[in-house]
């Protein structure tokens, strides 16, 4: 049955059936549910591929299909650009690659094989991919099936604990995108990021705890929990940092961490931030870095006794312009060294972001390419955690 020959009424019934059965299906049953719907709609074979933790491979959700390289495949092109890709095979077969994206979070791609493709069938394919993205994103929060499939090797215990606290890599609205990457993916120590939305506001945080073991991961986890507790009770930025300070001082008095806490008012572009012993945030406007635009006197690290931390934390304010990008990063990003001892460096770091953005890469893709360049600089053996978070403010109409 060709896709276009399925009537609108029949298509709606099948879509409703897909929603119902997919919601009730376990992750292991999801490929069968999807396959049944695709065949009924005349879409041929359907295969889900998920990006691995390091975003190098697209890994099939079912056995028997090959792993695909993100940087060297048509499927990877669809993932990198969030765009449809059509591949001609035999005279009677097309392969359709559709990105699986929930909001700003890139999950993988959907492969569909069919004889012909018309406008109605394409619309239905896109609808199925959008629905599938939301279903996968919801199910992976409570299923180890997706977590196991997205890994290429075992994860260290302290990394497992820390990753359990991390939010999605990318979040976004029509006004702003916040996206992050962090390495080493399977041996992360004390680095972390957090981002979330409240009414009209993006909250974004980056943290770097002392050490590289279970205790450092625990310190970062406590800091993130304190941050969320304060945020969800309506605390302002100074109060939020104070909650994190108190939590670390009370529960982990021998640990401390650095961090930056930000709040961006999305309608106006007003940015507030507090820097606690961390490298200052960077502002990229247009094709250049605005030197020291967001550099202010740094506060002491988080978790120090009150006698050392001094008074309440300072909160700074700056106005953004449409298209501005804010970069938060840990020192492992710029201090990574190659075999000659040469650092990756701040200039190379910001230049990479500027060139990738100028080339038309979307924000999550810019950071994917950047973290791979940092890893390559140190031959995939980082001496310290490397975490980057980028905020891109693009209000409607700009």
Order of alpha helices (4+ residues) and beta strands (2+ residues): alpha-alpha-beta-beta-beta-alpha-beta-beta-beta-alpha-alpha-alpha-beta-beta-beta-beta-alpha-alpha-beta-beta-beta-beta-alpha-beta-beta-alpha-alpha-alpha-beta
